[in-house]
Amino acid sequence: MKHIAVVGCGFVGSLFAEELAKLLWAFEETAEFVLVDNDTVEARNAANQLFVPTDYGAAKVHAVAARVVKYFHTATPVEKRVKSKKDEA
C-alpha cells in the first residue's frame, strides 16, 4: 500500500488528491491518504476547486476524504494548519 500526504486541500490540493486517487484506482493500486488543511469550504470555493454546494461549511479535508474513499483508498483528515519554523519564531 502506498502512503500519500496532501498538505493543503484548496485549489491544487483538492484536485490533485482526487486525480491521484483515480489514477491509482485505474492501475489497481491502493493508497492511504493523509489530508491536511485547517480551512472550511465556502461558496466561492466551488467555482475553482473540487467542491460542490453540499460541501459548504464542511472542513475541506473531510470533503476531499469523501471523494478519495470512493476510489477504494483510505483517507485520514487532519484539521490543522502546517507552520514553518519561521512562523513559530
C-alpha positions in Angstrom: 0.0 0.0 0.0 1.2 3.5 -0.9 1.2 6.3 1.7 0.4 9.8 0.4 0.2 13.1 2.3 -1.5 16.1 0.7 -0.9 19.3 2.6 -3.4 21.9 1.6 -6.8 20.8 0.2 -7.7 24.0 -1.7 -7.4 24.6 -5.4 -4.4 22.4 -6.2 -4.6 20.0 -3.3 -8.2 19.0 -3.7 -7.9 18.4 -7.5 -4.5 16.6 -7.1 -5.9 14.3 -4.4 -8.9 13.2 -6.4 -7.0 12.8 -9.7 -4.2 10.8 -7.9 -6.9 8.6 -6.3 -8.5 8.0 -9.7 -5.1 7.2 -11.3 -4.1 4.7 -8.6 -7.5 3.0 -8.9 -7.1 2.7 -12.6 -3.8 0.9 -12.0 -5.4 -1.3 -9.3 -3.3 0.2 -6.6 -4.5 1.2 -3.1 -3.2 4.1 -1.0 -3.6 5.6 2.4 -4.0 9.4 2.1 -3.4 11.8 4.9 -5.1 15.1 4.1 -4.0 18.3 6.0 -5.8 21.6 6.0 -7.5 23.8 8.5 -10.0 25.6 6.2 -13.7 25.1 5.5 -15.5 25.1 2.2 -17.1 28.4 1.3 -19.4 29.2 -1.7 -16.5 30.9 -3.5 -14.5 27.7 -3.4 -17.0 25.8 -5.7 -16.1 27.9 -8.7 -12.5 26.9 -9.0 -11.9 23.9 -6.6 -13.2 20.4 -6.3 -16.1 21.3 -4.0 -19.9 21.4 -4.6 -22.7 23.3 -2.7 -23.4 20.3 -0.4 -19.8 20.7 0.9 -20.4 24.3 2.1 -19.4 24.7 5.8 -17.6 21.4 5.9 -13.9 21.1 6.6 -12.0 20.8 3.3 -10.2 17.7 4.5 -13.4 15.9 5.1 -14.9 16.9 1.7 -11.7 15.7 -0.1 -11.6 12.5 2.0 -15.1 11.7 1.0 -14.0 11.7 -2.7 -10.8 9.8 -2.1 -12.5 6.9 -0.4 -14.9 6.5 -3.4 -11.9 5.0 -5.2 -11.3 2.4 -2.5 -8.5 4.2 -0.7 -8.3 5.1 2.9 -8.2 8.8 4.0 -7.2 10.4 7.3 -8.3 14.0 7.5 -6.2 16.3 9.7 -7.7 19.7 10.5 -4.5 21.5 11.2 -2.5 24.4 9.9 1.1 23.4 9.0 3.5 26.1 10.1 7.1 26.6 9.2 9.9 27.1 11.7 9.8 30.8 10.7 6.1 31.0 11.7 6.9 29.5 15.1 9.5 32.1 15.9 
